[in-house]
């Protein structure tokens, strides 16, 4: 499985031995990349939800002020 995920250099080095360490390093780097990308997506979604919430709150306050002034 790890030979499908590895680059040409890693595949050549795995033929010489130590393929277990190379496979685990590829797996570890893949996990790190997935974690970073998921955190970026999480915070972007959080910012979008918060901005929508505060925009709706501000709009309702403006409508309440407008109705009170009339």
N, C-alpha and C positions, 0 to 999 in steps of 0.2 A: 504494500500500500504506500509506504513512504517513497518508493522509487517513482511513483506517479506524481508525487508532490515536489520532488527534489529537482534542482537544476542540473545541468550537464556536469558541472564541476563536482557536485556532491555525488552524482551517480558514478563518476569515474573514481572518486575516492572510496566509495563503498566497495568497489571491486577489489581494492587493496586491503581491505579489512577495516574494522571499526564502524561498520554500517549501523550498528545499534546506536552508537553515540550520535551519528549524523542524523539518523531518523528521529531521535528524541529531540535534538536541537531544532530540527525543522518543525516538529510538533509544538515545541515550546514557543518558537517565534510566531507560529500561526495563532496560538492561543493569545499571545501578547497583542498581536494586530487586531484580533477579534475583540478583545477587551477595550482597546483604545477606540475603535470604530463604534462599538456599542455605547461607550460613554459619551462620545460626541453626539450620536443620535439622541441619546437620552436627554442631554442638556439642551439641544436644539428644540426637541419636543416640549421640554419644560418651559423654555422661554416663550415658545409659541402659545402654549396654554395660558401662561400668566399674562401675556400681552393681550390676548383675547378677553380674558377675565377683566382686566383693568380698563380695557376699551369699552366694554359693555357697562361697567360700573360708572365710568365717566359720562357715557352717553345718557344713562338713566338720571344722573345728577343734573345734567344740562337740561333734560326734558322737564325735570321737576322744577328747576329754577324758571324755565320758560312758562310753565303753567302757573306758577305762583305770581309772576309778573303781570299776567293778563287778568 
